[in-house]
Amino acid sequence: MFAPVHSFRQLPATFFSDVTPTPVALPSFIAFNQDLAQHLALPSSYWQTEQGLALFSGLQLPEWTKPLAAAYTGHQFGSLAPRLGDGRAILLTELTDASGKNWDVQLKGAGPTPYSRRGDGRAALGPVLREYLVSEAMHALGVPTTRALAAVMTGEPVYRQRPLPGAIITRVADSFLRIGSFQYAAMYASHDERQALLDFAINRHYPECTQAENPALAFLAAVQERQAKLIAKWMSLGFIHGVMNTDNMSISGETIDYGPCAFMDNYRGDTVFSSIDTSGRYAYQQQPQIGQWNLARLAESLLPLIAADETEAVAKATEVLNNFGPSYFQYWRELFGAKIGLSFCSSEDQGLIVDVLQLLQHAEIDFTTFFRKLAYASNDLLSPLGPHTLFDDAEPWLAWASQWQQRLAQEDATNTTTADKTSLQDTRIAQMLRVNPAFIPRNHQIEQIIEAASERNDFTQFEQFRRDLATPYQDNPLWMAAPAPSKARYQTFCGT
């Protein structure tokens, strides 16, 4: 049943501003996510129709929308920006699915808001296509994420380094509350308004915290647990967010704000893609530490709600924050243990994982390709489908693989559910293929898709990949190839 609600508007006006999308010249559909629309029970009149086009371009909004832009602040590359907010995003409404869960529906690129800071509030076609494809790929890969509901051309140029085709993406999330939302409350809201924001976030995302002795502290612990799990998932897929500013980190534990993000090709712990991250603050290997740093900023914002005495509040919050490392490494071991075929991965197995990552870095091996092929080496190190062919010098690989197979044999010896060795091996291969994707949104392929659409108005590759990315754990030769060395150097840029 179609059920729009507007619970964010129940918050004090401190946290948002009314706003209206800026009309566009000649909107046209790029893509529409019909499966997601059905999940949200959107009327069929919005499925690739003029009525839907008017909605997803912001040209003419139906009465059930009540558009607003949210206020927040945040640390950007470690420095506090006192006032940020939705500078080019407009929350239209919340839709309730069949289970009773609310989802925020937001236009991005629909024109300036009170928080645009002299920006045009628009989005270029390239970043819209990137966000559409990467967010939907992340969903298919099992990563909590915003999702793309629709994308439209505006028929108008946007001006960056040069004129570019304009576009708008409609994205859906558990909510768009951020760590920066609570930082904003700490800076500009009264105690009662802070409490209102906390109550809203708990009711929306962590209702179990209402029963806790200290709801604010329980909320911090719950957010931390989801962030630890999310970042571990990123790491297991070689994903680099690129701008882990506190205004880009969600309270719900979703991946939001796909700006200069990308997936690693050859494994390197210090990989950075963002053109503006000159210090490597948000490099692949830094993401867990930055996650904890961001959570510390959330904790600071919650201190008056944790305890009236600041010293007591700091002590309690610090105790929670100290749990981030153990939680993160537990998730990291589980995910990487599954990638190398272990059903149980203890802290003693961590060295085996670290060793293979160092091996990949030294030999400059493609991260995704290696782990996909590794499944076939679990019972035959020289399988023609295995990863030994990726190495110029296979000796270090064989040395690691020998230890790896010994560990697999230990696990098999304790497996009493399946006595047949062949069946054990087949089961392991199938399990490894279910957690190691056959393909990811390769950077060079995304750029080819963007170039074809932006320069030649050719969306053929976009449509092909949009269909195929729903099954990233099935072999698909069209998207599995690692980039040629000439395409391996890659930078991404913010869309503003």
Secondary structure, 3 states (H helix, E strand, C coil): CCCEECHHHHCCHHHEEECCCCCCCCCEEEEECHHHHHHCCCCHHHCCCHHHHHHHCCCCCCCCCCCEEECCCEEECCEEECCCCCCCEEEEEEEECCCCCEEEEEEECECCCCCCCCCCCEEEHHHHHHHHHHHHHHHHCCCCECEEEEEEEEEEEEECCCEEEEEEEEEEECCCCEHHHHHHHHHHCCHHHHHHHHHHHHHHHCHHHHHCCCHHHHHHHHHHHHHHHHHHHHHHHCEECCCCCHHHEECCCCECCCCCCEECCECCCCCCCECCCCCCCCCHHHHHHHHHHHHHHHHHHHHHHHCCCHHHHHHHHHHHHCCHHHHHHHHHHHHHHHHCCCCCCCHHHHHHHHHHHHHHHHHCCEHHHHHHHHHHHCCCCCCCCCHHHHCCCCHHHHHHHHHHHHHHHHHHHCCCCCCCHHHHHHHHHHHHHHHCCCCCCCHHHHHHHHHHHHHHCCCHHHHHHHHHCCCCCCCCHHHHCCCCHHHHCCCECCCC
